[in-house]
Amino acid sequence: MTLRPLSARAFARVTPALSALALAACAAGPDYVAPVARPVTAGSFIAAGAPPVSASPLPANWWQMYNDPVLDGLVRDALAANTDVRQALARIDRARAGLRGAGADRLPQTAISASSNYNRLQQFQAFPGMSRETWMHDAGIDISYEVDLFGRVGRNVEAARADLAASQADADAVRVIVVADTTRAYADAASSAGQLQVARDIVALLDQSLDLTRRRHDAGLESGLGVAQIATLRDQRAADIPTLEAQRQAALFRLATLTGRAPVELPAIAAERSVALEIRQAIPIGDGAALLARRPDVQAAERRLAAATARIGVATAELYPKISLGGSIGSTVLDIGDIFTSGPIRWALGPLLNWTFPNSEPARARIAGAEADTQEALAAFDGTVLLALQETETALSNYGRALERRRVLQSAIDNAERAARISRAQQREGSINTLARLDAERTLADARANLAAQDAQVSSTQIDLFRALGGGWAESAMPTAK
C-alpha cells in the first residue's frame, strides 16, 4: 500500500519518531562471517619433500628468479597490453560503476520537471474575459531521501563492494595466467631452440659416422647394408628438425599474442635464447595458509560469497516498509515568464511510506533465492580451496618427478656417450662391425634427444608450480584500472 505525503504539521510530529527508529534500526539479513578454512590447509604440502623447495614465501615478480631481462620485458608488455588483462580491467571499471550506483542511493534524489500544453479549459475554469483556449506552463522540483531503516541500501552497497573486490581478484587471476603463459611460451621457444641444436648436433655426428662408414665400404671393409642402416638413422634424426622448428615458431607466435603484438612485431631478441628456462635453486612455496591467502581465485570466491550473503539482506528488507522523506515545489502559470516569480507556488513536504502488505510471498521467494545463491557461493568457495590444494600438490609432485627423471636421463647419456666412444674406437680397429657401432650411436642419439625434451618438461612443470601457487607480482609491475 502507498500513503500520501503528510501535512507539514503532521510531518513535524512524526519526524522525531522516525529519527529514533532510524537510529534503532539494524540491517536486515545475516551479517557476513568469512568461512573458516579447514585445519589441513594450514600445514605444509604433502609433496613438498619431492622437489627442492623451501617454506619461504613466494616472492613478488617470481619470473625474475630466472634472471632473464628479456623475459622481464615480455612479462611487463603482457601485463600492460594483453587483451585478456584489458578485458579484466574493463570488468573492474564496470564493478566500480556498480558500486557508485549503489552508493548513490544513500544520497537525496532530485528530479526536475517542466511542461507546456495548449489547452481548452472548461467554462467554469476560465476567468471572465479570459480565452478558454490558452497555454499552460508547469515546472517543479522534487527531492526525496530514502530512510534506510532496514538496511536495503546498506546491504546493496555491501554487495556491490564485494562484487568490486571479486572482479579485482578475477583480474589478478587473469594476470597469474597471463604471466605463466607468457613465461611458458618464452620457455617453450627456448627449449625448442635447444632441442633443435641437439638434433642438428646429432645429425652432424651421424654425418661423420656415415662418411666414415662409406669410406670403409669403399675400402671393402663394410657392407652396403651398414651404409644403408646408418644413412637411415641419420635421415630419421634429420626428420625431427622441421617438427622442432614448427614448435619453436608456434611458441613465438603465442608469445607475440600474449604480449599484445602481431607475430611480425615480436622483437627478434625474444627468439635468441636456446637454453631451457629453469631455476636451479630451491623454490620458495610457503604453506597452505599462505597459498589460500595468495590465490586470486580463492579470494574471488570468498568475495562472491560475501556479496551473495549481503543480497539476502537486500531481499529481506523488502518485507519491511520503505520510507522516504521528500518535498516538492512548483508552479503552474499561463505566462511562462511568471514561473517562480509572480505565479502561484505549490509545495509539499512529508514522508512517503511504501509497503507491500499482506502479499509478501514474492519477497519471501526472492529471499529463498538469495539464500540458495549463498549456499551455491559457499560450495564454490569450498571447491576452489580444494582445487587450489589439488593443483599445488599435483604441480609439486610433477616437478619433483620431472627432476628425478632428468637425473636418470643424465646418467643414461653419460653411459651412452662412453659406449659410443668405445664403439667408434673398436670400429676403427676393426674389432666390431658397423651394426654394433650403429646400435651405440642410436642409443646416444635417443639419450641426448630425451634429455633435451626432459629439460623442456622440467621447465614446464616449474612454471605449472608457480601458476598453482598463485603467482605474485609487485604493484609497480602491473597496470591498474582507471
Buried (B, 14 or more C-beta within 10 A) or exposed (E): EEEEBBEEEEBEEEBEEBEEEEEEBEBBBEEBEEBEBEEEBEEEBEBBEBBEBEEEBBEEBBBBBBEBEBBBBBBBBBBBBBEBBBEBBEBBEEBBEBBEEBBEBEEEEEEEEEEEEEEEBEEEEBEEEEEEEBEBBBBBBBBBBBBBBBBBBBBBBBBBBBBBBBBBBBBBBBBBBBBBBBBBBBBBBBBBBBBBBBBBBBBEBBBEBBEBBBEBBEEEBBBEEBBEBBBEBBEEBBEBBEEBBEBBBBBBBBBBBBBBBEEEEBBEEBBEBBEBBBBEEEBBBBBBEBBBEBBBBBBBBBBBBBBBBBBBBBBBBBBBBBBBBBBBBBBBBBEBEBBEEEBEEEEBBBBBBEBBEEEBEEBEEBBEEBBEBBEEBBEBBBEBBEBBBEBBBBBBBBBBBBBEBBEEBBEBBEEBBEBBEEBBEBBEEEEBBBEEBBBBBBBBBBBBBBBBBBBBBBBBBBBBBBBBBBBBBEEEBBBEBE
